């Protein structure tokens, strides 16, 4: 040490002597000036790199020096940067210093110079500045080329929010240059005639491919630009380290946002541990492994550094290794000794050190829920007894562990499923019955509800039904009904039985459910009460029974209209007098009937009350068919006796009768109502739902009415239907009807009688008249060649009086009858002048040929008018024209025959074929009575008439 | 969704193009129809240019007009029409080979995978089209040696002069794609003229079946003049 001090002193003295020598020679102080100054540029980073050396130092001499650096822009006088750079200098050591320019170096010429001074306390006398070096000029523009326009900096990468300076260098003085940032024009400052500078502050992130900044000439296609890559770089998040085996640390993090960087400029991550001084470059972007040192290092201080092209970002983490233990999942997990209610779980854990204890957590899941949770301390092997389990139930048990001393994280769960063993059913089945009597037998239908899973304790295999005859207690009958039946039907010879029902699984039998049946089904007549249902169900209540009641049962059908009504029941305790019956099966508009039974001490149910109601009442679904009767001028009666109000979806509370009429006012008992079609009518309200008839009174005669009847419930009225039209009759119409109807009836009766007796009427009133021209008398006359003999024309006759003689209907004979009958003759009642000439004749009239006459003349004597027409008489003389003329005119001429001129007797006009033809006409006067039953009509001259053969009957022989 | 539709269309065209599956159609008309359809499809700027402009932020009024094809980069329509069919196919094949190479270069400036999807589809399309050109050349008398099927891997096309300036690079890429679509439009028209006037082929007529190596035609001096500038064999 002493030697070193002596050497140093000697060196300094030598240096001083040298300095003294130099001062003496050069007359100026010794200076340590920077030499060999070189300036280079890094355009991408906009940096000037300076390097120089100090040659005047002695060999191995090392001094602290300060160098003052000046940087000027455009011209040397424009110094823009002055900085003192201190460093330790050795002889001929190359010193370096960099300066980052905010302005791209291409935008302007830069010049650099520097000087140095010793800044060492050992040689305070040397602390003066050396001379400046000459200006070193950095002119990038000169090497740009001959393009007319440049924009700088090229492809610069900056962080979001930073400030950037941009410039363009124009070589053309003729064009105006405009610059744009993403299409928006920028305004800058002119640095020199060729260079314009733009200062961008707080640059935003636009897109990953960078922000386009370009300048272009106002004329021509000249355009140049740059891309400014703006980066968003965040520090890593959620940096954390842990170990699972105390051998390896796993560190994880979430990379921060790193937008705007191209692929080649992506981040890198480095993990550095300060205590050990180790460093590792992470291969992954979100995690890294670190080998735990074997020298039992407990504390770790990690620094995670994320780095990109622009900058670094770091996060730190200090921790104790044992506090960051994340145990491995337990293994060798088993569930053993599984009984109906208990099970044992065993497992093993990975050791995390010789003295470490693990805290393990056991969870027991039943039906997807945690039903037991337990913590157990474990070294290596774990064991846990799970109690109070349900028989025949599936469970899941899982276990996880964590460091008991310094909890960090739970391990993953290890899970096992198991099922407990079965046990005998714990509850008796809920039993109910339905009884009916069929042909003297008692048919009991037993129902039971399946046991719940908790009650069954296993799979129910069958149900045992034991029938105990109460009359003969020693008689038992056992029925075994396999599951899953929920009932059975029993036909019993009598009804006094006690029935025991048990459910059985593979392990045992449940307690018995007992129900008794007796001869009396207990369905006594009980008045039904109405109950109002709600959304929550039916609230039923009943009177408590004074006697011994072991309980109550409420019974109902969930599908009332169905033959299989889905019988439901509810057991209630003896102290209960109300319950709420609710079911998802209840539907609005359906009437549900409830029966409440009391259970006697002998287990015999007996009916207490009946309730009926709707869970929700609806309006009536249909309207009654209304019949109208007793229509009078002032009233009519309506009836709807067939309407089933019970089948409506609500209790029918009454009926509304709507009556339309032309009357402005409503009748008493009704009120005005407005219908849905805005028409106004009168409404009668019938409040009694049992009333099925209604008399509408006080109507107007001969008036038009319309009525419509609809029921209503508590919700409203039935559907709108069509009105029935009715018109009241006139006030007197009933009287008219009483008269006219009998008259019409009588006329009809007479007409029917007349029709039935028409032949009789004809014969009585207007019999047929024989045709005289068809009489056989004509042939007789011709055979005698008596020119005078001719048929008498009626027109020629001047009748004086006519008497028509006919015989009774009962004497009529058939023409075919050969039996001679007494002839019927017409007799002329001669007058006193009947013998002279062609004198008057007697005319016979047959009314059959003259309808007019028949209508006007009744049977009997014909009144004869005394007048006669000569011309008509003349016509009768013509034998050829005789019949025709007779047919047409004889009736008329009848009345024209003058009285007293009749001189002819008439004989029968028709000759029967039995009487022979004309040639065989007998000389004797024919007997008309033999030929025809017609009235004689032919007239024979008096001279030819033989008195003995033609005998005029005396008046007493006339047959009228 | 649009990308999926485009992909489906491309795949449909490629599957129509049996050469892509390893063999050539020997039906001239059918193959010509396919080439026409594919050229018509590839001329749409929505296949490449429009997405490129959007991705690179060139969709600004002041920039769009600078995204025009530089003359001489792609053969003009008139020049293509002056070529014989074999020469035309030769030029087409070479040009599309260079387009493929250029697309691989452009791909480097597109950072997002989803933005690359259309570019990759376009590359697939060009490969299929080149295979069809090869098949068409086989159908013409004097099949061209140059029109060989497109290799599945990256080819050894000459790389364009590297441009370090990102802005200039994207402008050039935009101009190139504009020229590419224009070129494919011209190609489609030439193919259509083939279909409209089959006798127009002045020197050659289609033949059926493959004929290899009999009449190999090399690029004429005129063809060389028509080669894209900077792509001439060095």
Interface residues (C-beta under 8 A of the other chain):
Chain A: X151 X154 X155 X180 X182 X183 X206 X207 X208 X209 X210 X211 X212 X213 X214 X216 X221 X223 X224 X225 X226 X227 X261 X262 X263
Chain B: X55 X56 X57 X58 X60 X61 X62 X63 X66 X109 X110 X111 X112 X164 X165 X166 X167 X168 X170 X171
